[in-house]
Amino acid sequence: MLQSLIHISIRGFSGLRGCLVGALSVLLLMVAAACVEREVLRADDAVMDVHVSFMWNHAEGAVVEGMTVYMFPVDDGGRIWRFDLPGMDGGLIRLPRGEYRMIAVNNDLPGVRLSDTGAFSSIMANAVDIPDINGMTQPTGMLYGSVVERVRVDGCGVRYLQSDGSVKECQRGLLRCSPDSMSTVYNLILRDVHLPANTMALGARLSGLNSALLLSTATPSGHETSAAFSLWRGKSGEVDGVTSDFAPAREATSLSLKLIATTSAGERYEKVYDVSGQALNSTSLRNVYILITDADFPDDDSGHDGDDVGMQVGVDGWQEVEIEYDTSGMSYLL
């Protein structure tokens, strides 16, 4: 009798174990099937909405007409995405799920062209050369840019690396970034400048600048160049001017300013000033003031014929003209 009961109990346990194993196998199959289904995305699931929001706390007072956003896939060989967003607030972009590096710059500068856009590490901003004038480029204007080293887009939203190294996650797909100045403005002040009586034009150009900027690291690049100042009459008889370039002032260690006065007789007089010290000692890296006082023209050995950069300003009987580009010759009037 006892042996029969033991035999029945063993048979019952074996049956129960079989049932448990079968149930567990079915459960594993269901889990595996669920995992496979999660990897199969519908077409509308594969592309995610990301709202790029530009915060201008690092560049207060900036005014731009539009921004261009480049999204570079972290994996080599992936598609590069470009989006042109009007205004300065940002906008909606649509991206496939994945990891990206982002570069955004304003797209409203006629003096700047982008090149080498095939990779995050190579994309550059270039100052536009002036035709027929060697070693001279147009002033860049104010370039603003933002770089985000890592952006992950997935079904959970957006996760990205902020400039302070922290990671920001947003389930709503919001990507905030803060553009900063990538150009330097040089402000020129000329005081007590004594010119020949028959002076018809006065020009100024700044040399020792950089023709390009590597956007991913904001590193000045390209060849050495110069840019002309736009000049106008300031207060108290001063002549004021402004130009712009990519390099931060303290990295431009060899800057020279050339003043050019052209007379009605076709003579040209020049003066060259080393202004590196004024740039290096500027209180602002991106807004530099250059002051020149008591510039006496002409020098005994500096007068010669030639074409250069100039602007005619309406002081002391000079003929006042509208700002224009003269492409018929070598002169470049600003």
Sequence and secondary structure as in RCSB ss.txt:
>XXXX:A:sequence
MLQSLIHISIRGFSGLRGCLVGALSVLLLMVAAACVEREVLRADDAVMDVHVSFMWNHAEGAVVEGMTVYMFPVD
DGGRIWRFDLPGMDGGLIRLPRGEYRMIAVNNDLPGVRLSDTGAFSSIMANAVDIPDINGMTQPTGMLYGSVVER
VRVDGCGVRYLQSDGSVKECQRGLLRCSPDSMSTVYNLILRDVHLPANTMALGARLSGLNSALLLSTATPSGHET
SAAFSLWRGKSGEVDGVTSDFAPAREATSLSLKLIATTSAGERYEKVYDVSGQALNSTSLRNVYILITDADFPDD
DSGHDGDDVGMQVGVDGWQEVEIEYDTSGMSYLL
>XXXX:A:secstr
 HHHHHHHHHHHHHHHHHHHHHHHHHHHHHHHHHHHHHH   HHHHEEEEEEEE  TTSTT   SEEEEEEEESS
TT   EEEEEESSSEEEEEEESEEEEEEEEE   TTEEEE TTSTTT EEEE B TT TTBB      EEEEEEE
EEEETTEEEEE TTS EEEETT EEEE  EE SEEEEEEEES B  TTEEEEEEEEEEEEEEEETTTTEEEEEEE
EEE EEEE GGG EEEEEEESS GGG    EEEEEEEETTS EEEEEEE HHHHHT S SSEEEEEEE  BS  T
TT B    EEB   STT          SSS EE 
